[in-house]
Amino acid sequence: LKSKRICLASPPRIMLPPRHCASLSEWPKCCRRILLLSTSFAVKALCEFPAFTWPNEPPSDIVFERSTLFTEVQFTGRYATYGGADTWYPTWAADGNLYTPWTDGHVNDVHAGSGCATEGCISQTGFATVVGDDPLNLTVRNAGTFASSPSPYHGRYPCGSLYYCGVWFYGTYALDNENHEPGLGASERRVGTAGYCENWCIQGPFVGFRWSKDQGKTWTEPRVHMSTYGDNLFGEQVPDNHTSKVKYGAPHVVDLGRELEHTPAGDERPMMYVVGHGASQPYSPTSWMQGSEVYMARVDPTIEAVQDRSKWEFYAGGGKWARGDVQEARPLFAWGNRTGVTTMTYVPAVKRYIVCVSTPTCSPFTGQQFDTYLLESESITGPFHYITYMKQFGPQSYFVNIPSKFMATSVDSDGSLRLFLSYSANFHFHSDPNPPGSGYHWTLQEVVLKRGEEETDTSSRNSHVYV
């Protein structure tokens, strides 16, 4: 299993005023955490640190032109953390609540673990309801788990999540290693080269969606067990890391606001869009955190359509969509060995789609630091321009997304936009979080997207960004 620290606490109810630090370097000593035990027994931590702007440090081979809308990410110093688990992808429902997956840890007194060590073992994936309108003072309730088999793979993890018209769709995907051991690869278990990337080195296929009509009380899962490597919604399979690759690894539902309230240009009705990372070349490293391409698909958000491959439309490039055949899918964008976990959110205040991508700092190692970069586009299919490239954000942040519920509805007078980054971090780095608040839990970190004073680089790049 992944070697992660699980933060557990059961403190008495404490209310302390936050203290501000004179400088960021003094934060660990002077900033006190506010711990409170909510009525749901979900531990929350609140604090503040001095605002700062994360430096833009893109690799020399970056394929994107620079955004002219935003070029900086400023951390305001305000954040909150919840639970002791990762993989939080909240979806905003009409009742005002967020519904989210989680796994590999504890939420309230419920445990979930998605890796499997033996034949016939079962993966547990978690779910919860998040109540409240203040991202710094939320309550996590109704935590539970669902059991399903990852076999013939060895991990089954949460991904895309959507609440729409009374139905909660919850996706899972498979992971493996070349030595068919879960979590950490052979380099940390025994002498060998099977676990070349250190952690879940085979990005498996998207298994599909389960659904609940009663806010998570009961679930319907079409594939509690997979009969073969290719027994999944899109029919992709990865029995090893050489003969085939997936296109839609860990797909996430594009956040189009409260129950798909925003409709992309050209659509006549609400549709569920997903984005996932993958590769098309057999030599490309693909793991839970890395790929070389990003793909998109869409479907009508009904139970009947979502579980029927023939109803799915795969983005085929040039504004075209191919129905029912994943082989026709073409990348939304590509950057060799520099894609990874990908999420997208529509921001009505600026009429842009903002994409968050996290990828290993040092390819292909998934047990070390991670980078995160932000892209923006006027169209859901691009072309995309990069806002900033945050090297070693966390320093090991992953599953970064922007919940639409916690975005400003308008820009400030200077054109800047306030929102919250949602992520988990540092399952191998247990000290020196950067920014503060990053850790093995659900972090909501307030940031401001700004147009900096530096000149934007609009020169052409040598790799394809929009297909």
Residue, then its C-alpha position, 0 to 999 in steps of 0.5 A: l500500500k502507499s506509504k502515507r502518513i494518516c493524521l488522526a486526532s480526537p481533541p476536545r473542542i478548542m477555539l483559539p484566535p489565529r495568529h499571524c506570522a511576521s514572515l513565512s519562515e517563522w510560520p511553524k513556530c508562531c502560527r497556532r492551529i485551531l482544532l475543533l471537533s465538529t458535531s460530525f467528529a471530522v477534525k478541522a484545522l484552520c490557520e493563516f500565514p503571510a500572503f505570497t506569490w508562487p514563482n513561475e518556473p516552467p521547464s524549458d520544453i513547455v508547450f503552451e503559450r502564456s495566458t494574457l488573462f492571468t499569470e500569477v497565483q497568489f496564496t492569501g494565507r487562508y486555508a482549512t484542512y479536513g479529515g485524514a485521507d486523500t482523493w477529494y473531488p467534491t461535486w456541488a448539488a442542488d441542495g447546497n451540499l458537496y458530495t465527495p469521494w475519499t480514500d486511503g485514510h480516515v474520515n470521522d471514524v471510518h476507514a477506507g483503503s483502495g490498494c489490495a495485497t492478495e488475490g481475492c482481496i477487496s478495495q474500500t473507497g470512501f464517500a462523504t457529504v460536506v455541509g456549509d458555505d464557508p470553505l474555512n468552516l465546513t462539516v463533513r458528515n455521513a462518511g461511508t465506504f463501498a467495497s469492490s474488487p480491483s482484480p485483475y489489477h491491485g488497486r481501485y481508486p475514486c475519480g470522477s464524481l457528479y451529483y445531478c438530478g438526484v443521482w450521485f455518479y461515483g467513478t473508480y479506476a484501476l492501478d497496478n505495478e509490473n510486479h503486480e504488487p500494490g502501492l510501492g514498487a519493487s525498488e522499495r520492497r525487494v531487489g528488482t526493477a518492476g516498480y521503476c516509478e516507486n508507486w503504482c507504476i501502471q495507470g489502469p483503465f477507468v472501471g466506470f461509474r456506480w450511482s446512488k439515488d439516496q445521497g450515498k445510503t445505497w449504491t448500484e455498482p455494475r462491476v463489483h468484480m471485473s472478469t478480465y483486464g478489459d472488463n470496464l466501461f471504455g474497454e481499455q486494458v493494461p496487463d503490463n506497462h509495455t503492450s498497451k496504454v490507456k487514454y482515460g486514466a483516472p477521468h474526472v468530471v469537468d466542474l460546470g457548476r451546481e448540477l451542470e448549471h453552465t453549458p459549454a458553447g454549442d451544447e443544447r442540453p447539459m452533458m457530463y464531460v470528463v478529462g483523463h490523462g494517458a498516453s498513446q506510445p508504448y514507451s511513455p511512462t504512465s502511472w497514477m500521476q503521470g502521462s503524456e496526453v490528456y483526453m476528453a469524453r462526454v455523455d448525457p448525465t443519465i444512468e442509462a447513458v452513463q453505463d453504455r459505452s455506445k452513448w459516450e462521445f470521445y473528443a476526436g480533434g478539430g472540434k469533432w466527437a466520435r461516438g462509442d469508439v475510444q480508439e477514435a479519441r485524440p488528445l485534448f493536449a499533449w506534453g511528453n511525460r508532463t501530464g498527469v492527474t487532470t481536472m477542469t472547472y468552468v469559471p463564469a466570472v471570466k468565461r474561462y475553463i481552468v485546468c489543473v495538472s499535477t505531474p512528477t517533478c522528476s520523471p517518472f518518480t511518483g514517490q518524490q516531489f510533484d509540480t502543478y500547473l494551471l491552464e486556461s481556455e475560452s473553449i472547453t476543448g482549447p486551445f489552452h494557455y498556461i497561467t503558471y507552473m508551480k514547481q514542487f508545489g506542496p512539495q508533493s501536492y496531488f489531486v488538485n482541483i477547483p471547486s466551483k462552489f468556492m469561487a468568486t462570482s466576479v473579478d476584483s477591480d484589478g481583474s484578479l479572481r479569488l478561489f480555493l484550490s482543493y488538494s491533498a499532499n505529502f504522503h512521503f514528505h511529513s514535514d516542511p509543507n509548502p505552502p503551509g496547510s499542505g498535508y495528508h488530508w483535504t486542504l482548501q487553500e485560498v488563492v488569487l489569480k492575477r495578471g502580473e507585471e512580467e511580459t507574457d511569452t506568446s511565441s510558438r512552441n514546438s509541440h502540439v497543444y491543441v489537436 
